[in-house]
Amino acid sequence: MIKKNKILILISHFTPGTKMGGPLTSVKNIINNLHDAIDFSIITYDHDLNSSKKYENLELGKWNLLNKYKIFYVSKNIFKFIKVLKKDDHELIYLNSFFHPFFTILVLLLKKITIIKSNLIIAPRGELFPTSLSFKPVKKSLYIFFFKILNLKKDILWHASTEYEKLAIEKKLKIKPNNIFIVTNIINSKQTLIFEDLIEVKEVDFISIIYLSRISKDKNILYTLDVLKQVTNKVKFDVFGPIEDENIWQEFNEMKLSLPNNIELSYHGELAHSEVNKTICKYDLFFLPTHSENFGNAIVESLLSGTQVLISDKTPWNNLAEYNLGWDISLKNKFEFIKVIENYPILNFDEKVEKKYLTRKKFLEKYSISDQSNEFFNLFTNTVKT
């Protein structure tokens, strides 16, 4: 029997939590595709993002053995966290943030003083893009300064999802290019969707648009209202996602009062991951004018669901209009966003179904990202050998 490599994944919030967004989805897809070949363990907080309520019906502060991995739910106790890290037998630690004080900065310091001897890979998840660094810039600049002064980058390897992210890591942290590995995130392309069963409203006289993401400054939800208040055709706009920034949420609720009568807006709260595809599938258009995306799991979920996307040009998904997958537009060109919505055709039921099948098919053909399992397996196993 071949011995599996033991990989420890550190992620601040994981299932049964739902608010972590893209990194949670990326880690789940890694485990789902590689658990037969790699022995995965996870350490995560015992509560969801922006919540103090601890998870129920789980063994907190102990290892939980599941079918595909084992998971330890830890409280915000540094000493217990260090104790768990020291005890667990793993050859590689995979970190899913660069700036997290508990799940990254502390780990790097422990590595520096040799309390942790395992190899480390950091996946910054887009945190080093210029737009991301513009949020809380003083705190981030200070950390980067001490990161360099203390030489915490020594013996650390990096996972970038795109060439653009690799360049951002190189430039900001002065990392050698051969220490950064580009591996596109795994997506769940094997799901089967029967669009005829999922599109509930067969004949309508409006365009249905969905926003599915965190309610936060970086996701730029206020921009959606700036666009929609200038749209003249009839639109049904449904918003899904956890409220991460209360100030943005308050401003959103104030701005929505100025929307014209032709815009029907509803907020539906958080959406369980199991419901994402079947929900997005019911809409004509996915709208996310984000300031930046490292990968954009929700964008991928939309295209896999056959729903075209209207997004900013600050994501890896470019030239979408050329392939009839949607539009990626500069945030400076607000009129272009308005024009897309106003010119979007109202289709009958059969036309919608056909469009969704074609969108999904073209997406998979064009980007060829249906399975990156081998690349991740090589990333993890080759790193263990270094």
C-alpha positions in Angstrom: 0.0 0.0 0.0 1.4 3.4 -1.0 1.8 5.8 1.8 -0.1 9.0 1.4 1.5 12.4 1.9 0.1 14.2 4.9 -1.0 17.8 4.2 -2.2 20.2 6.8 -4.5 23.0 5.5 -4.9 26.1 7.6 -7.9 28.2 6.8 -9.6 30.6 9.2 -13.2 29.5 8.4 -14.4 26.3 6.9 -17.5 24.1 6.8 -20.1 24.1 8.3 -19.4 27.8 8.0 -20.6 29.5 4.8 -19.3 33.1 4.9 -15.7 32.5 3.8 -16.5 32.6 0.1 -13.9 31.7 -2.5 -11.1 30.3 -0.4 -13.5 27.9 1.3 -14.8 26.7 -2.1 -11.2 26.3 -3.4 -10.1 24.2 -0.4 -13.3 22.0 -0.6 -12.6 21.3 -4.3 -9.0 20.4 -3.6 -10.0 17.9 -1.0 -12.9 16.4 -3.0 -10.6 15.8 -5.9 -7.4 14.6 -4.1 -8.5 12.9 -0.9 -7.8 9.4 -2.4 -4.2 10.3 -3.0 -3.4 12.7 -0.1 -4.1 12.5 3.6 -5.7 15.9 4.4 -6.1 17.6 7.8 -7.6 21.0 8.5 -7.3 23.4 11.3 -9.9 26.2 11.4 -11.8 28.4 13.8 -14.8 27.0 15.8 -17.1 29.6 14.4 -18.0 31.3 11.1 -16.7 34.5 9.7 -17.9 37.6 11.5 -19.7 35.5 14.1 -19.0 34.7 17.7 -21.4 31.7 17.9 -19.6 28.4 18.1 -20.6 25.6 15.8 -23.0 23.1 17.3 -23.1 19.3 17.1 -19.3 19.1 16.5 -16.4 18.1 18.6 -14.7 21.4 19.3 -11.1 21.4 20.4 -10.7 17.9 19.2 -10.0 16.1 15.9 -13.1 15.2 14.0 -12.6 12.3 11.6 -14.6 12.5 8.4 -14.6 10.4 5.3 -12.3 12.6 3.2 -10.3 14.4 5.9 -9.9 15.2 9.6 -10.6 18.6 11.0 -9.8 20.4 14.2 -12.0 23.4 15.3 -9.9 25.7 17.4 -10.8 28.7 19.5 -8.8 32.0 19.4 -6.3 30.6 21.9 -2.7 30.9 20.7 -1.3 28.3 23.1 -3.9 25.7 22.2 -3.3 26.5 18.5 0.5 26.0 18.8 0.0 22.8 20.8 -2.2 21.3 18.0 0.3 22.4 15.3 3.2 20.8 17.2 1.4 17.5 17.8 0.0 16.9 14.4 2.2 14.8 12.1 2.3 16.5 8.6 4.9 17.0 5.9 3.4 20.2 4.5 1.3 23.1 5.7 -0.9 24.9 3.2 -1.9 28.4 4.3 -4.8 30.3 2.7 -4.0 33.9 3.5 -0.9 36.1 3.7 -2.2 38.6 6.2 -4.1 36.5 8.7 -2.6 37.1 12.2 -3.5 33.7 13.6 -3.4 31.3 10.6 -0.4 32.9 8.8 1.7 35.4 10.7 1.9 33.3 13.8 2.8 30.2 11.7 5.6 32.1 9.9 7.0 33.2 13.3 6.9 29.6 14.6 8.6 28.5 11.4 11.3 31.2 11.9 12.1 29.9 15.4 11.9 26.3 14.2 9.0 25.3 16.4 7.4 24.3 13.1 9.6 22.3 10.8 7.1 21.4 8.0 7.4 22.9 4.6 5.0 25.8 4.0 3.1 26.9 1.0 1.2 30.2 1.1 -1.8 30.9 -1.2 -2.4 34.7 -0.8 -5.8 34.4 -2.5 -5.4 37.8 -4.3 -4.4 39.7 -1.1 -1.3 41.1 -2.8 -3.1 42.7 -5.7 -2.8 46.6 -5.7 -6.5 47.0 -5.2 -6.6 44.6 -2.2 -3.6 46.4 -0.6 -5.5 49.7 -0.9 -7.9 48.5 1.9 -6.3 49.0 5.4 -3.0 50.1 3.7 -1.2 51.2 6.9 -1.6 47.9 8.7 -0.7 45.8 5.6 2.4 48.0 4.8 3.7 47.6 8.4 3.4 43.8 8.2 5.1 43.6 4.8 7.9 45.8 6.2 8.5 43.4 9.2 8.0 40.4 6.9 11.0 41.5 4.9 13.1 42.7 7.8 12.7 39.4 9.7 13.2 37.5 6.4 10.1 35.4 7.0 10.1 34.5 3.4 13.0 32.2 3.8 12.2 28.6 2.8 8.6 29.5 2.0 6.9 28.5 -1.3 3.9 30.2 -2.9 0.8 29.2 -4.8 -0.5 31.7 -7.3 -3.7 31.1 -9.2 -2.7 33.1 -12.2 0.4 34.7 -13.9 -0.9 38.1 -12.7 -0.9 36.9 -9.1 2.5 35.5 -9.5 3.8 38.9 -10.7 2.0 40.6 -7.8 3.8 38.3 -5.3 7.2 38.8 -6.9 6.8 42.6 -7.0 5.5 43.2 -3.5 7.4 40.7 -1.5 10.6 40.4 -3.7 10.1 36.6 -4.0 12.2 34.6 -6.5 10.1 33.5 -9.4 11.1 29.8 -9.0 9.5 29.8 -5.5 6.1 30.6 -6.9 4.0 28.0 -8.5 1.0 28.8 -10.8 -1.9 26.3 -10.4 -5.4 27.3 -11.5 -8.0 26.5 -8.8 -10.0 23.3 -9.2 -13.6 23.7 -10.2 -16.5 21.3 -9.9 -17.3 20.9 -13.6 -18.7 17.3 -13.2 -22.1 18.4 -11.9 -25.0 17.7 -14.3 -27.6 20.5 -14.7 -31.0 20.1 -16.3 -31.8 23.6 -17.1 -35.4 22.9 -18.1 -36.1 21.8 -14.5 -34.3 24.8 -12.9 -35.7 27.8 -14.7 -38.9 28.5 -12.8 -40.4 31.4 -14.7 -41.0 30.5 -18.3 -42.4 33.8 -19.7 -41.4 37.1 -18.3 -41.1 40.7 -19.4 -38.0 41.6 -17.4 -34.3 40.8 -17.1 -33.4 38.8 -14.0 -30.0 39.6 -12.5 -28.3 38.0 -9.6 -25.5 39.4 -7.3 -23.9 36.6 -5.3 -21.0 37.6 -3.1 -20.0 39.1 0.2 -21.5 42.5 1.0 -18.2 44.3 1.3 -16.3 47.2 -0.1 -14.0 45.1 -2.3 -16.9 43.4 -4.0 -18.2 46.8 -5.0 -21.9 46.2 -4.5 -22.7 49.9 -4.4 -21.6 50.1 -8.0 -24.5 47.8 -9.0 -27.0 50.4 -7.7 -25.2 53.2 -9.4 -25.7 51.3 -12.7 -29.2 50.2 -12.1 -30.6 53.6 -11.2 -29.7 54.7 -14.8 -31.3 51.6 -16.5 -34.6 52.3 -18.2 -35.8 48.7 -18.9 -37.5 46.4 -16.4 -35.1 44.5 -14.1 -35.5 42.1 -11.3 -32.3 42.3 -9.1 -31.8 39.7 -6.4 -28.9 40.0 -3.9 -27.4 37.0 -2.1 -24.4 37.0 0.3 -23.3 37.5 3.9 -23.1 41.1 5.2 -19.4 41.6 6.0 -19.3 45.4 6.1 -22.1 47.0 8.1 -21.2 50.5 6.7 -21.5 49.3 3.1 -24.8 47.6 4.0 -26.2 50.8 5.5 -25.2 52.8 2.5 -26.7 50.1 0.2 -30.0 50.4 1.9 -30.0 54.1 1.7 -29.1 54.0 -2.0 -31.7 51.5 -3.0 -34.4 54.0 -2.0 -33.4 56.1 -5.0 -33.9 53.3 -7.5 -36.6 53.9 -10.2 -39.8 51.9 -10.2 -38.6 49.7 -13.1 -36.0 48.1 -10.8 -37.3 45.5 -8.4 -34.6 44.7 -5.7 -34.7 42.0 -3.1 -32.1 40.8 -0.6 -32.2 37.0 0.2 -29.4 36.6 2.7 -26.8 33.9 2.5 -27.0 31.0 0.2 -25.9 27.5 1.1 -23.2 26.2 -1.3 -25.3 23.3 -2.3 -27.9 25.7 -3.6 -25.5 28.0 -5.6 -25.7 26.4 -9.1 -29.4 25.7 -9.0 -30.1 29.3 -7.9 -27.8 31.1 -10.4 -29.2 29.0 -13.2 -32.6 30.7 -12.7 -31.2 34.1 -13.7 -30.4 35.8 -17.0 -27.3 37.6 -15.8 -24.7 37.5 -13.0 -23.6 41.0 -12.0 -20.3 41.4 -10.0 -18.4 44.7 -10.6 -15.7 43.7 -8.2 -12.6 45.8 -7.5 -10.4 42.6 -7.8 -10.6 38.8 -7.9 -7.8 36.3 -7.6 -9.9 33.7 -9.2 -13.6 34.4 -8.8 -15.3 31.2 -7.8 -18.8 32.7 -8.0 -18.0 33.8 -11.6 -17.0 30.3 -12.5 -20.1 28.9 -10.7 -22.3 31.2 -12.8 -20.8 30.2 -16.1 -21.0 26.5 -15.2 -24.6 27.2 -14.5 -25.1 28.6 -18.0 -25.7 32.1 -16.8 -23.6 34.8 -18.5 -21.7 37.3 -16.4 -21.4 41.1 -16.3 -18.2 41.8 -14.4 -15.3 44.2 -14.1 -12.0 43.7 -15.9 -10.3 43.1 -12.6 -10.6 39.3 -12.7 -8.8 36.5 -14.6 -11.8 36.1 -16.8 -11.2 38.4 -19.8 -12.5 38.8 -23.4 -15.8 37.1 -22.4 -17.8 38.9 -25.1 -15.7 37.4 -27.8 -16.9 34.0 -26.8 -20.5 34.9 -25.9 -19.9 34.2 -22.2 -20.6 37.7 -20.9 -18.8 41.0 -20.5 -15.7 42.2 -18.6 -15.8 46.0 -18.5 -13.6 48.7 -16.9 -15.3 50.3 -13.9 -14.5 53.6 -15.5 -17.0 52.8 -18.2 -20.3 52.8 -16.3 -22.3 53.5 -19.4 -21.1 50.2 -20.9 -22.5 48.3 -17.9 -25.8 50.2 -18.4 -25.8 49.4 -22.1 -25.4 45.7 -21.6 -28.4 45.5 -19.3 -30.6 47.7 -21.5 -29.7 45.7 -24.6 -30.0 42.3 -23.0 -32.7 40.4 -24.8 -35.8 39.0 -23.2 -35.9 35.4 -24.3 -38.6 32.8 -24.2 -38.2 29.6 -22.2 -36.7 27.5 -25.0 -34.3 30.2 -26.0 -33.1 30.6 -22.4 -32.5 26.8 -22.1 -30.5 26.8 -25.3 -28.5 29.8 -24.3 -27.5 28.2 -21.0 -26.4 25.0 -22.5 -24.2 26.9 -25.0 -22.8 29.2 -22.3 -21.7 26.2 -20.2 -20.4 24.3 -23.2 -18.3 27.2 -24.5 -16.9 28.0 -21.1 -15.6 24.5 -20.6 -14.2 24.4 -24.1 -12.5 27.8 -24.1 -10.8 27.7 -20.7 -10.1 24.0 -20.3 -10.0 24.2 -16.5 -12.4 21.4 -15.7 -9.7 19.4 -13.8 -6.6 20.8 -12.2 -6.2 17.8 -9.8 -2.9 16.6 -11.3 -1.4 20.1 -11.0 -2.3 20.4 -7.3 -1.1 16.8 -6.7 2.3 17.8 -8.2 2.4 21.0 -6.2 1.8 19.3 -2.9 3.9 16.1 -3.5 6.9 17.9 -5.1 6.9 20.4 -2.3 7.0 17.7 0.3 10.2 16.3 -1.4 12.0 19.7 -1.3 
